[in-house]
Amino acid sequence: MKTKKFTILHTNDFHGDFLAEVKGEEKGKLIGGLALLSGYINKVRKEEENVLYVIAGDMVQGSLIDAEWKGISTMEIMNYLAPDVVALGNHEFDYGLPHLLFLEKMANFPIVNANLYIKKYNKRLMSPYHIIKKAGLDILFTGIITEKIMDTLKLDKLIGSFVTLEEAGQEVGKICNAYKNDDIDLTILLTHIGYESDLALAKMLKPEWGVDMIIGGHSHTILEKPAKVNNILIAQAGVGSDQVGRFDITVDDDTNSIVDYKWQLIPINDDLAKPDKALEEYIQSFKKDVDRKYNTLVCKLSEKLTHPKREEETTLGNLVADAFADNAQADIMLVGSGSIRVKDLGPLVTLKDFLACFPYDDSLTRFEIPGSALIKIFEHFMRIENRDGEGECYQTNSKVKATYSDKEKKLLSLKVNGEEVQKDKFYTLCIQNYHFSNSEKYLNITNEELIATGKQKVVTTSAQQVLEEYLRNNQNTTRKIEGRLIFK
């Protein structure tokens, strides 16, 4: 048996987590950051003979360093990390399709995606595969992206077509059938569809296609060990730069299969490796520019507000929803939980903190809809199936009290201003434009139903400006968990 050993390091969903932080009980201990991660990758590359480092999407978005340069800073930093291959994540599209194509040209590494097409021309947007020749073996990489990418691209009319998970499986088959010849020893699928979807996708793949491994992202899943479905190993490495996944595998060149493996989720800290000084200095050069521009104080909150889990009511989410509801003069405000990008904010809030918290700018539109539609909306997004780390969840304003039964799978109560919502009574609802564009999928209501009364109104073209002004004019404010969203 002719075998070769490989080490595959993998990360996903950086979301601007560029800088090391002091965390935990040990004072002075640095955790995470790309300089420490790079130091570890460099160390492994020196220690092991055959090393590959891959990224399963979402390099951009999540920090002011990224937002200020619209991902250009991130791509320059990624070039320092020098990944061997990268897959697209949904946040790579946050600055628009034309800008993504510019960022892709900046990259000194291949970016693969097999299932995103320019509809009019039936052409793939990115290179669908990449083959790496190492230690006498040929390793085929391809990439698959989440359906959420189409939600973002509904705001960008230049591109149209995304395939479902089932069709994505067929795209993988197409790549494997076309390019997996006798010379391919290992096939690795880089996905950005979420862990549960990875498991489902693995079941769909034909054994003849020869996929050996799925390395995923999007759901920020922390694993104790890889899953194995349909003889395919499946792993993910949480979120940010605090950890890195590591596969040490043995590949049989005769059977083109993994005959032995060990996987670890390795915490990145200053005990593990020395920081990459060159990268550290480069990141600091961006940070200094950002600090100089954005370290002005916006407001002081009475206490730190938190947003630990987007599926539930949070104190920070309550503040944001109340600010928008006040501006829109709406009965109900629904704020996409995912548009709040930090775990906590305050008590001191600088402009830098604010923009890291709420980086997405969008319009807010108020609609008048019947209570029957409102009940349908809440029953849809509050359902337990939606609260799986991959669904679109919402924060709401103080006028609202909604109770959902997970056991009965139904909305038990929906109150506005202390009164139960009446099906034939009309209420005003305000949402972000992104959620209007995807209303049928996220809220179970069509655009036509939302505008049926003809009383829709764009209340602001910049939610970001509204929130900033609210904070500036509401010093020492706070919020508590009030039971706006209750799950039983």
N, C-alpha and C positions, 0 to 999 in steps of 0.2 A: 504494500500500500504506500503510495507516494503522497505525503501530506506536507502542508505548509501552515505555519502559525501566523495569525494576524491579530493586531489590536485595533479595534474600532472605537474611537471616542465620539460621543454624540451629545449635542445640546439642541434645545428648541426654545422658542418664545423668550428671547432675550428682553424684549420690550424696554430697551434703553437702560438695562441694569449694568451700567458700565463701571461703576465705582465700588470699591470695597467699602464695607461698613463694619463698625464695631457692633457686634450682636452677642446675645447670650449673656451668661453670668460671668464669663471671664473677661475682666477689664483689659482693654488694649488688644484684644484678639480680632484680627481682621478676617472677615468672611466675604467670599465672593469677589466680584469685580473682574473685569476682563484682563487686567494686568496679572492677577494671580492665576486666572484660568489659563492665560497664555503661557505663564511660567510653568504650569503643570503640563500643558500640551508639549511644550519644548522639552521638558524633562523626559516625558514618555517617548518622544521621538528620538531622543538620544539613547535611552535605555533599551528600547525594543527595536527589532529589525524592520518589521513591516507594520507601519502605523498609518491609519486613515482617520481623519477628523471630518465629521459631517454635521450639518445643521438642518434641522427639519422645520424650517420656516419661522416667520415673524422675527426677523432681525431688527426691523424698524419699529418706531412708535413707542411711546411710553416714557420718554424723558425730554426735557427741554433741549438738551444737546442734540437730540435727533430732530425735534420739531423746528428748532431755529434754522437749521440748514436743510430741512425737508429730506432727511435721510442721507444726504451727501456725506455728512460727518460719519454716519454709521457705516456706510460702505467703505470709507477710507479706513476706519478702525477695523472692519472685518478683513480688509486686505492685509492688515498686520497679523491677524490671527491665521490667515492663509488656510482656510478650510479646503479640503479636497473636492467637495461637491456640496451644493446647497439646494434645498427645495423651496419653492415659493410658499409663503403663508398669506393669509388674507390681509394682514396689515401692510404687506408690501405694496398694496394698492391704495393706501390711505391718501397719498398725495396725487392720485390720478394715474391713469394708464400711460400717458405720454411721459410722465416723470419717472415711472417705473422702468420704462424702456431706456431712459437716460441712465438710471442707476445701474441697470444691468450691464450697460456698456462700461461703466466705471469698475465693475468687479473684475478682480484678477483670478477669479475662480468660476467654474461652470455653475449655472443655475438651471435646474431641470424641472420640467413639468410636462406631463403627457396629456392632460385632459382639459386644458383651457384653449379654446379656439377663437379665432377671429371669424365670426359666423359667415359673413358675406363671402369670404374667400376660402372657407373651409381649411384654413391654415392654422397650425399650432402657434401659439404666442411665443413659446420658448422652445429651446432644444428639448426634445422628449426623452433623451437618454444621454448617458455619458459612460464610457468604458475606461476604467483605470487598469493599466497593466502594471502589476507589482509582483515581484518574486516569482516571475514565470507564470503567474495566473492572471486571467482576465476577469475583472469584476464589473458587472453591469449595474448601473444605478438608473432608476427612473423616479418620477415624482408625481404625487396626486394631491390635489388641494380640496379644501372643504367647500360645501355648497354655499357657505356664507359669503364666498367671494362674489357671487352673483348679487347678493344683497348690496354690497358696496358698489358694484359696477352698474347697478340700476341708476346711480347718480352720474354715470359716465357713459354716454350713448355711443362711444366709439367701438364698443365690443359687446358681443351678444351671448355667446353660447357657453353654457356650462353643462356637464353631464352629471347625471345622478350617480349614486354610489354603485348601483348595478352596472351602469354604463362605464363608470371609472374602472371597474373590474375588467370590463372588456377592453378598455384602452391598455391596461397592464398586459393583458393577453396579446394584444396587437403588437406591443413593443417586444415582448418576449418571443413571440412567433417570428417576428421580422429580424430581430437582432441577436437572439440567444441561440447561437450556433454551437457547434462542438467545442469551440475555443473558450466559451464563457464558463468559468468555473464557479462563480458565485453571483447571485442576483439579489440586490438589495433595493427595497422600495422605501423611499422617503416620503412620508405622508404628512399632511396638515389637515386632518379630518376629525381628530379626537380619538381617544382610546377605545371607546365603545364601538365607534365606526371602524377602527382598525380591526377589531375582533370580527365584526361582521364582514368586512372586506376579505379577510383571510379565508373565511369559509367559502367565499365565492370563487376563489382562484383555483384554476385547474392544476393538479400536481404536475402535469406535463409542461406547464409554463416554467416550472423550476424556481419559483420565488423562495428564497431561503430565509429572508429576514424583512420585517417591517420596523422601521425606526420612525416614530411619530411625534406629533406635537398638537397644539391647539387646545387640548383640554387641561393642560398643566398637571397631568397625572404623575403622582409619585408612586413608584412601584417597589415592592420588596424583592420581586424576581420577575423576569420576563414571562409573558404568557406564551403558550405554544398551541397554535390552532392550525389544523390541516398541515402539520409538520413545519409550520412557519413560526419562527421566533418573533415576538412582538415586544418592543420596549419603548419607553419614553422617559424623559429626564426632568419632569416638573416644570418649573418656570424660572427665568432669570439665570444669573451666573453663580448662584450659591452651590451648585452641584453639576457634575458631569457624569453621563453614563459611560460605562466602559465594558466592552465585550472583548474577551480574549478567546479567540476561536481557533480551532484546527480544521482545515479544509482538506478533504480527500480529492486529489486531482483526478483520480480515475472515475469516481462516481459523481464528481461535481456537487459535493454535499458537505455540510458541517457535521463532523463526527464527534466533536467535543467542544464545549464552550463553558466559560465562566463569565457572569455578568455582575457588575457592581455599580451602585449609585454612590459616587465618591464626593464627599463634601469638600468644597474648595475653601481652603483657609491658609494662613501663613505658616502652618506647620507642614503643609503638604509640599510646597514649593516656594521659591523666591519669586517675587513679582517680576514681570518683564518690564524693566526700567524704561526701555525705549517706548513701549506702548503706554506705560503709565504717564510719561511726560507728554506724549501726543494727546492723550485724552484730557490731561490737565490744561493743555493749550486751548481746547474747546471750552472747558469748564470756566476758565478765567474770563473768556469773552462773555459767556452767559452770565456769570456772577456780576460782572461789571454792569451789564445792561439790566438785569432783572432782580437784583437784590434790594429792591425798594419794598417798603412795607405796604401791603394792601389793607390789612386790618388785624385786629386781635380778637380771637374768639375767647369765650369764658373758659373753655376747656378743649382738650383735643377731641375732635370728632372722628369716628372710625367708619370704615367701609370694608369689613373683613370678608364678607361673603355676599356676592351679588344676588343670590337667590332669595335673600331675606331682607326685611326692613333694616336699615342702618341709620345711625345718627347723621352721618355725612350725607347720605342719600336723602334724608328728610329735609335737611337744610337746602340742598339744591332744588328739590321738588317744590318746596315752599317759596323759594325765590322766584322760580319760573311761574308758579301759579299766581303769585302776587302781581307779577308783571302782566300776565295774560288775562287776569281777572276771570279765571276759569274755575268751574266747579271741581274739575278733576284734571290733575297734571300727571302725566306718565313720563318719567325720565328713564331712558335706557340705562340700566345699572352698569353696563359695560362702558358707558361714556365717562364714568367716574374712574380714573385710572390709578388712584392711590389707595392704600389701606387706611391711611389716617391723614388728618390735616389739622394744623394749629398746635397750640394756641396762637403763636405768631404766624401770620400768613404773608409771605413775600410774594411778589409777582411771579417769581420762579416757582414757588410752591403751588400757586394758583394754576399756572399754565400746565404744570405736571399733573395736577389733579384733573383738569378739564381741558384737554388739548384740542378736542374736536369743536370746530365752530360750525354752526348749522342754524337754519331758521326755525322758528317755532310758529305753528299754525293752530288756531283754535277752530273747532268744529262744533256744530250743534247736532246732537244725535239723541234718539229715544233711549229710555232706560233699558229696553229690551236688548239693544245693541251693546250698551254698557255692561250689562250682566254677561253677555256672550264674550266680551273682551276679557273681563276679569277671570271668568271661568276657564278661558283658554290659556292665558299666560301664567295663572297660578297653579295649573295642574302639575302633579308630581312628576310626570314624564318630562316636563319642560325644565325642571329644576335638577338637571343632571350634570351641570358644569358646561354644557354645550348649548343650552336653550337661551332664548332672549328673554331676560327678566327685567323687572321695572321697579322703580321707587315711586312713591306717590305722596301727595300733599296732605296736610293735616285735616282737611275737611273729610277725608275718606277713611272708612273703616271696612275692610273686607275680610271675611272669614271663609276659608276653604277646608273641606274635609278630604284628606288623602284617602281615608278608608272608603268613604262613599263616592269619591271622585266627583264631587260637585261643589258648587259655591253655596254655602249655607246662608250667607248674609252679605249684603253690600249696602252700606249707608253713606250718604252724603249730607253733611251738616246735621248729623244725628238722626236723620230720617231714612228709612228703608227706601231704596230706589224703586220707583214705580215704572213699570214697563211702558206705559203710554205717556209718561211725562218726558219733557226734553231737558237735556243737561248739556253744559259746555265742556268739551274735552280738548286739552292741548297736548300736542306731541311734537317731537322733532321731525324734520323733513325726512331724515333717513328712515324713520319708523313709518311715516306716511308712505314712502316709496315701497316699503315691504309690509304694508298693513295686513294684507290677506294672510301672509305666512306667520307674522309675529303676533297679530292681534285678532285674527279670525274675522276680519271685517274688510270689505273691499274699499278701494278708493271711491267707487261710485256710491257706496252706502255712506261714507263719511261726508261726501259733499252733496248728498241728496236734497238737503233743505236749502242749499244755496247760501247758507249763512257762514261759510268758512271765511277766516280772516288771517292773514300773515301778521302776527302781532310783533314780531321782530325778525330782522334778517341776521341777527347775531346773538345767539344764546350766550356765547362767551362774554360779550360786552355786558349783557344784562346781569349775569352772575357776578362779574367783577364790580359793577356799580352797586349791586345789592350788598356785597360784602363791605365795600368802602363806607356805605351809609348805614350799616347795622353793626356797629362795634359791640364787642362783648356779648355777642349772641351765643346761644347754645341750643342743642336739641337732645331729646331723649327718645328711647324706643317707646312708642305709644300704642302699639297694637294696630297700626295702620294696615298691615298685612299679617294675618294670623293663619297658621297652618295647623290643623288638628289631625 
